[in-house]
């Protein structure tokens, strides 16, 4: 399978999933994806082609391909754990009939996040690395919660309270590595 196709599909799907529309034509695609169900099915097929060698644990409810597909959907949807689980169970429960309860699903995603490494592109001689600050709360609200994740820092010439996302791209613009820092980061 061509990694360019998978990465292109994921990048183009971000707008599609956030818009919540029932019909959308993906840019540069010959055939339009008419529903989110078709997108989820296509994503699952791409993931399953790569992970077909991973066995399912005898007591597991989900196959490894289903776990990775759910993890990618969660990342693409870009919402918190509860809203994602509500969206998934409300609209797409039929696609994942053996879906575990919410907290078990997210423990499963965290435990098996290394399965997604197979989708990263190979590094090349030329590459680009960059960081981008992600603001979680306004700087004036810093310190109000004992469970605060991010720290105050400067990103893009302004103060933020949040973290940094670091992407390493190869010469074709495919993602080779990803890093996240939610402490005081420099860069």
Secondary structure as UniProt FT lines:
FT   HELIX           3..19
FT   TURN            27..28
FT   HELIX           36..51
FT   TURN            52..53
FT   TURN            58..59
FT   HELIX           64..77
FT   HELIX           81..92
FT   HELIX           93..95
FT   TURN            97..98
FT   HELIX           102..111
FT   HELIX           113..119
FT   STRAND          127..137
FT   HELIX           139..141
FT   TURN            142..143
FT   TURN            146..147
FT   STRAND          151..155
FT   TURN            156..157
FT   STRAND          158..170
FT   TURN            171..172
FT   STRAND          175..181
//
